[in-house]
Amino acid sequence: MRATMQTKPAAEYLGISYWKLLELVKAGKVPHIRVGGRILFRRESLDKWLEEQEAISVCKELESRPGKIRRLK
């Protein structure tokens, strides 16, 4: 098994389009390695990135929940 994967297999692994992954790479939002003209991804780095994205989304959901409304007497 290889230590890295190219863009198309990485996009399939993440469940996003090839073009969306390239957009994330260009923005510096997803971990990647540039070797010459190739862009490579380590599965472990992508797994860690997914966990971080999941944790961030949970925190944002908790922050955006409205508070309870109560009657003032």
BALUM-599160 format. One record per residue: residue in one letter; x, z, y of N, C-alpha, C in turn; residue number from 1; chain. Coordinates in nm, 4 decimals, padded with zeros to 6 digits. Atoms other than C-alpha are relative to their C-alpha. Last residue first. Layout:
% BALUM-599160
ATOM  resn       n_X       n_Z       n_Y      ca_X      ca_Z      ca_Y       c_X       c_Z       c_Y  resi  chain
ATOM     A         X         Z         Y         X         Z         Y         X         Z         Y   NUM      A
...
END
This chain:
% BALUM-599160
ATOM  resn       n_X       n_Z       n_Y      ca_X      ca_Z      ca_Y       c_X       c_Z       c_Y  resi  chain
ATOM     K   00.1161  -00.0835  -00.0308  -04.2638   03.5778   03.8414  -00.0082   00.0316   00.1465    73      A
ATOM     L  -00.0393  -00.1129  -00.0826  -04.0310   03.2865   03.7772  -00.1270   00.0788   00.0330    72      A
ATOM     R   00.0824  -00.0310  -00.1155  -04.1217   03.0625   03.4910   00.0557   00.1203   00.0754    71      A
ATOM     R   00.0846  -00.1172   00.0163  -03.8524   02.9423   03.2591  -00.0755   00.0258   00.1287    70      A
ATOM     I   00.0776  -00.0244  -00.1209  -03.6840   02.6113   03.2067  -00.0868   00.1229  -00.0249    69      A
ATOM     K   00.1401  -00.0378   00.0201  -03.4164   02.6014   02.9408  -00.0653   00.0253   00.1350    68      A
ATOM     G   00.0232  -00.1410   00.0266  -03.0999   02.4177   03.0235  -00.1479   00.0279  -00.0200    67      A
ATOM     P   00.0587  -00.0761  -00.1107  -03.0607   02.0434   02.9914  -00.0196   00.1456  -00.0405    66      A
ATOM     R   00.1302  -00.0572   00.0373  -02.8197   01.9093   02.7336  -00.0563   00.0793   00.1173    65      A
ATOM     S   00.1100   00.0712  -00.0640  -02.5479   01.7037   02.9005  -00.1374   00.0541  -00.0377    64      A
ATOM     E  -00.0019  -00.0181  -00.1454  -02.2669   01.9468   02.8248  -00.1214  -00.0634   00.0667    63      A
ATOM     L   00.0319  -00.1396  -00.0279  -02.3534   01.9663   02.4548  -00.0065   00.0257   00.1497    62      A
ATOM     E   00.1423  -00.0201   00.0302  -02.3661   01.5873   02.4256  -00.0413   00.1434   00.0325    61      A
ATOM     K   00.0779   00.0624  -00.1071  -02.0313   01.5540   02.6039  -00.1495   00.0204  -00.0222    60      A
ATOM     C  -00.0128  -00.0823  -00.1209  -01.8701   01.8047   02.3670  -00.0839  -00.0566   00.1137    59      A
ATOM     V   00.0779  -00.1217   00.0237  -02.0049   01.6197   02.0618   00.0044   00.0892   00.1231    58      A
ATOM     S   00.1417   00.0344  -00.0133  -01.8779   01.2863   02.1952  -00.0883   00.1225  -00.0209    57      A
ATOM     I   00.0320   00.0223  -00.1415  -01.5306   01.4295   02.2542  -00.1484  -00.0282   00.0171    56      A
ATOM     A   00.0000  -00.1310  -00.0655  -01.5124   01.5679   01.9002  -00.0374  -00.0131   00.1476    55      A
ATOM     E   00.1188  -00.0724   00.0456  -01.6134   01.2304   01.7543  -00.0110   00.1355   00.0692    54      A
ATOM     Q   00.1153   00.0622  -00.0660  -01.3555   01.0472   01.9638  -00.1293   00.0712  -00.0373    53      A
ATOM     E  -00.0039  -00.0385  -00.1415  -01.0857   01.2915   01.8487  -00.1208  -00.0563   00.0749    52      A
ATOM     E   00.0368  -00.1417  -00.0070  -01.1841   01.2465   01.4835  -00.0036   00.0485   00.1437    51      A
ATOM     L   00.1437  -00.0089   00.0254  -01.1758   00.8677   01.5250  -00.0481   00.1444   00.0085    50      A
ATOM     W   00.0676   00.0466  -00.1212  -00.8292   00.8884   01.6838  -00.1516   00.0083  -00.0154    49      A
ATOM     K  -00.0127  -00.1081  -00.0986  -00.7030   01.0984   01.3905  -00.0731  -00.0368   00.1295    48      A
ATOM     D   00.0848  -00.1100   00.0459  -00.8364   00.8413   01.1427   00.0020   00.1149   00.1007    47      A
ATOM     L   00.1389   00.0390  -00.0267  -00.6831   00.5563   01.3458  -00.0964   00.1101  -00.0436    46      A
ATOM     S   00.0213  -00.0086  -00.1453  -00.3458   00.7315   01.3496  -00.1432  -00.0362   00.0368    45      A
ATOM     E   00.0039  -00.1423  -00.0358  -00.3594   00.7888   00.9728  -00.0267   00.0184   00.1495    44      A
ATOM     R   00.1289  -00.0553   00.0424  -00.4506   00.4223   00.9103  -00.0132   00.1468   00.0420    43      A
ATOM     R  -00.0158  -00.0869   00.1164  -00.1485   00.3037   01.1091  -00.1352   00.0632  -00.0313    42      A
ATOM     F   00.0693  -00.1284  -00.0042  -00.2182   00.0091   01.3385   00.0314   00.0779  -00.1270    41      A
ATOM     L   00.0201  -00.0658   00.1287  -00.0190  -00.3054   01.4180  -00.0626   00.1376   00.0198    40      A
ATOM     I   00.0535  -00.1335  -00.0262  -00.0221  -00.5491   01.7090  -00.0332   00.0604  -00.1357    39      A
ATOM     R   00.1026  -00.0538   00.0894   00.1976  -00.8540   01.6677  -00.0426   00.1398   00.0440    38      A
ATOM     G   00.1316   00.0397  -00.0486   00.3823  -01.0512   01.9366  -00.1136   00.0565  -00.0827    37      A
ATOM     G  -00.0028   00.1402  -00.0416   00.7107  -00.8725   01.8779  -00.1346  -00.0356   00.0603    36      A
ATOM     V  -00.1239   00.0482   00.0607   00.6173  -00.5465   01.7157   00.0059  -00.1497   00.0274    35      A
ATOM     R  -00.0284   00.1407  -00.0266   00.3553  -00.3621   01.9193   00.1360  -00.0340  -00.0596    34      A
ATOM     I  -00.1431   00.0265  -00.0074   00.2283  -00.0388   01.7691   00.0161  -00.1493   00.0261    33      A
ATOM     H  -00.0483   00.1233   00.0609  -00.1235   00.0941   01.8151   00.1504  -00.0114   00.0186    32      A
ATOM     P  -00.1421  -00.0006   00.0355  -00.3213   00.4051   01.9060   00.0406  -00.1278  -00.0739    31      A
ATOM     V  -00.0102  -00.0173   00.1445  -00.6571   00.3231   02.0699   00.1489  -00.0054  -00.0368    30      A
ATOM     K   00.0900  -00.1050   00.0463  -00.7423   00.3661   02.4381   00.0083   00.0264  -00.1498    29      A
ATOM     G  -00.0822  -00.1133   00.0440  -00.4528   00.1760   02.5955  -00.0822   00.1147  -00.0554    28      A
ATOM     A   00.0266  -00.1138  -00.0879  -00.6898  -00.0526   02.7890   00.0831   00.1224  -00.0381    27      A
ATOM     K  -00.0412   00.0390  -00.1349  -00.5400  -00.3606   02.6205  -00.0174   00.1156   00.0991    26      A
ATOM     V  -00.1467   00.0041  -00.0007  -00.5717  -00.1930   02.2811   00.0498  -00.0286   00.1409    25      A
ATOM     L  -00.0460  -00.1391   00.0032  -00.9371  -00.1055   02.3458   00.1524   00.0093   00.0026    24      A
ATOM     E   00.0337  -00.0577  -00.1311  -01.0110  -00.4667   02.4463   00.0492   00.1445   00.0089    23      A
ATOM     L  -00.1001   00.0517  -00.0940  -00.8291  -00.5934   02.1374  -00.0226   00.0550   00.1405    22      A
ATOM     L  -00.1259  -00.0698   00.0278  -01.0466  -00.3640   01.9263   00.1103  -00.0484   00.0935    21      A
ATOM     K   00.0132  -00.1348  -00.0562  -01.3607  -00.4970   02.0947   00.1286   00.0787  -00.0228    20      A
ATOM     W  -00.0141   00.0099  -00.1461  -01.2471  -00.8531   02.0220  -00.0120   00.1356   00.0671    19      A
ATOM     Y  -00.1401   00.0314  -00.0302  -01.1915  -00.7865   01.6502   00.0228   00.0033   00.1508    18      A
ATOM     S  -00.0439   00.1386   00.0006  -01.5382  -00.6358   01.6281   00.1492  -00.0089   00.0331    17      A
ATOM     I   00.0227   00.0643  -00.1297  -01.6029  -00.2752   01.5352   00.0514  -00.1430  -00.0079    16      A
ATOM     G   00.1393   00.0426  -00.0106  -01.6455  -00.0923   01.2052  -00.0344  -00.0594   00.1348    15      A
ATOM     L   00.0687  -00.0788  -00.1028  -01.3201   00.1016   01.2345  -00.1477  -00.0361   00.0129    14      A
ATOM     Y  -00.0110  -00.1406   00.0374  -01.1839  -00.0352   00.9046  -00.0775   00.0894   00.0973    13      A
ATOM     E   00.0934  -00.0210   00.1113  -01.3104  -00.3835   00.9906  -00.0012   00.1464  -00.0423    12      A
ATOM     A   00.1338   00.0092  -00.0586  -01.1304  -00.3666   01.3256  -00.1061   00.0222  -00.1072    11      A
ATOM     A   00.0220  -00.1254  -00.0735  -00.8143  -00.2466   01.1511  -00.1388   00.0018   00.0626    10      A
ATOM     P   00.0330  -00.1074   00.0949  -00.8365  -00.5327   00.8990  -00.0269   00.1340   00.0695     9      A
ATOM     K   00.1285   00.0269   00.0672  -00.8616  -00.7823   01.1881  -00.0346   00.1058  -00.1047     8      A
ATOM     T   00.1184  -00.0208  -00.0833  -00.5875  -00.6241   01.4008  -00.1320  -00.0224  -00.0730     7      A
ATOM     Q   00.0123   00.0854  -00.1161  -00.3074  -00.5904   01.1473  -00.1369   00.0193   00.0658     6      A
ATOM     M   00.0925   00.1115   00.0189  -00.2504  -00.2996   00.9137  -00.0085  -00.0792   00.1299     5      A
ATOM     T   00.0737   00.0455  -00.1185   00.0318  -00.0514   00.8794  -00.0978  -00.1109  -00.0386     4      A
ATOM     A   00.0092  -00.1097  -00.0955   00.2000   00.1616   00.6121  -00.0831  -00.0376   00.1223     3      A
ATOM     R  -00.0794   00.0114  -00.1224   00.1323  -00.0940   00.3421  -00.0230   00.1195   00.0923     2      A
ATOM     M   00.0849   00.0000  -00.1191   00.0000   00.0000   00.0000   00.0889   00.0000   00.1245     1      A
END
